[in-house]
Amino acid sequence: MDKKQLLTVLSHGEDSRHQFKRDFTNADALAAELIAFANSEGGQIFIGVADDGEIIGIPKHGVSRLNQLLSNAASQNVHPPINPISENIMSLNGLVMVVTIEKGLNKPYVDTQGRIWVKNGADKRSVTAREEMQRLFQSSGLIYADETPVMQATLDDLDADEITRYFARRYNRPLDTISLPQLLRNLNLSRDKVPNLAGLMLFGKSPQTFKPAFLIKAVTFPGTTMSDNKYIDREEIDGTLTEQHNRGMAFINLSSAEIIAWISKEAVNSGDSG
């Protein structure tokens, strides 16, 4: 980044990717800013700049202090450690240190107290909601939505006969050399005798008992616009993923025939009125 680019960024003000700071003297405070960027989309911290974008400048003897503080914060106060890049740019009003933090690959990053920080507009905030924490784990590949345990369900809520038929089709042999719980663990469909979301949606006897929102709401509308009450057909398609696929395709095929019939009827009515 050169001086012209620096002034352009500062003239635009702070946002989710650019943070202005006069100075840092505390490793924990700096670590919180680094963590927020790493847990979000990455960004840059401009040290030696007031909140309004005015360059205050850093004394030359302060550069080594800030570099040491940055190194300590990134390696000791951020877990897992990150590797920010610093760049010093001289302007007419003084020296500015630009710290670039890449979007993290090992989210969530936490501070020494175990807090998770993310960007919230130009500011930052601490994450406390379980769902948001799960998204951070998912974004780094540490957890997948379909592996989420369905704690209210048990293995008795899975269709053992369908699992047996699947095993025979998939491996071309009967399910007699391995127990059902062991098979489900091996297929990563359960843990500690609790089915996960994938296991429930693939082999559940009644998946919507535990996950009522996991279904297809299908509606056939005449023409090309949606209406609240003018439709040809509608259906709530529940069951396992296989059942939803089969019934969903049947609904589409039936809807196509119904639309053709509706168009023909409209054409006849239009001809009669003419």
Residue pairs with C-beta under 8 A, 6 or more apart in sequence:
1 9
1 87
1 89
1 98
2 89
3 89
3 90
3 91
6 46
6 89
6 91
6 96
6 98
7 91
9 18
9 44
9 46
10 20
10 46
10 49
10 53
10 55
11 53
12 18
13 52
13 53
13 122
14 20
14 51
14 53
14 122
15 121
15 122
16 40
16 41
16 43
16 119
16 121
16 122
17 41
17 42
17 43
17 44
18 43
18 44
18 46
18 122
19 33
19 37
19 43
19 44
19 45
19 46
19 122
20 46
20 49
20 50
20 51
20 53
21 33
21 45
21 46
21 47
21 48
21 49
22 47
22 48
22 49
22 50
22 56
23 47
23 48
23 58
23 62
23 66
24 30
24 47
24 66
24 69
24 70
25 69
27 69
27 72
27 73
27 76
27 77
28 73
28 77
28 111
28 112
30 69
30 70
30 73
30 77
31 73
31 74
31 77
31 78
31 111
31 112
32 111
32 115
32 117
32 124
33 45
33 117
33 124
34 45
34 73
34 74
34 78
34 82
34 84
34 99
34 101
34 109
35 78
35 109
35 110
35 111
35 116
35 117
36 117
36 118
36 119
36 124
37 43
37 45
37 101
37 119
38 78
38 82
38 101
38 102
38 103
38 104
38 107
38 109
39 104
39 107
39 108
39 109
39 116
39 117
39 118
39 119
39 127
39 136
40 103
40 118
40 119
41 103
41 119
42 100
42 101
42 102
42 103
42 104
43 100
43 101
43 119
44 98
44 99
44 100
44 101
45 98
45 99
45 101
46 96
46 97
46 98
46 99
47 58
47 66
47 96
47 97
47 98
47 99
48 55
48 56
48 57
48 58
48 94
48 95
48 96
48 97
49 55
49 56
49 96
50 56
54 93
55 91
55 93
55 94
55 96
56 93
56 94
57 91
57 93
57 94
57 95
57 96
58 66
58 94
58 95
58 96
58 97
59 95
60 95
63 88
63 95
63 97
66 86
66 97
67 86
70 84
70 86
70 99
74 81
74 82
74 83
74 84
75 81
76 112
77 111
77 112
78 109
78 110
78 111
79 109
79 110
79 111
79 112
80 106
80 109
82 101
82 102
82 104
82 109
84 99
84 100
84 101
85 99
85 100
86 97
86 98
86 99
86 100
87 97
87 98
87 100
88 95
88 96
88 97
88 98
89 95
89 96
89 97
89 98
90 96
104 140
105 140
106 140
107 136
107 137
107 139
107 140
108 116
108 127
108 133
108 136
108 137
108 140
109 116
109 117
110 116
111 117
115 126
116 126
116 127
116 133
116 136
117 124
117 125
117 126
117 127
118 124
118 125
118 127
118 132
118 136
127 133
127 136
134 143
134 145
134 148
137 143
138 144
138 145
145 197
146 196
146 197
146 198
146 201
147 188
147 196
147 197
147 198
148 196
148 197
149 191
149 194
149 195
149 196
149 197
150 194
150 195
150 196
150 197
150 199
150 200
150 210
150 211
151 194
152 210
153 194
153 195
153 200
153 204
153 210
154 193
154 194
154 195
155 180
155 181
155 184
155 190
155 193
155 195
157 195
157 200
157 204
157 205
157 206
157 209
157 210
158 184
158 195
158 199
158 200
158 203
158 204
158 205
159 203
159 204
159 205
160 180
162 203
162 240
163 175
163 180
163 183
163 184
163 203
164 174
164 175
166 203
167 173
167 174
167 175
167 183
168 174
168 175
175 183
178 186
181 190
181 193
184 190
184 195
184 199
185 191
187 199
188 196
188 198
189 195
189 196
189 198
189 199
189 202
189 203
190 196
190 199
195 203
195 204
197 211
200 207
200 210
200 211
201 207
201 211
201 214
201 240
201 241
202 240
202 241
202 242
203 240
204 210
204 240
207 214
207 238
207 239
207 240
208 214
208 215
208 238
208 239
215 236
215 237
215 238
215 239
215 244
216 236
216 237
216 238
216 244
216 247
216 248
217 234
217 236
217 237
218 234
218 235
218 236
218 237
218 248
218 251
218 252
218 255
219 226
219 231
219 233
219 234
220 231
220 232
220 233
220 234
220 251
220 255
220 258
220 259
221 227
221 230
221 231
221 232
222 230
222 231
222 232
222 259
222 262
232 255
232 258
232 259
232 262
233 251
233 254
233 255
233 258
235 247
235 251
237 243
237 244
237 247
237 248
237 251
238 244
239 247
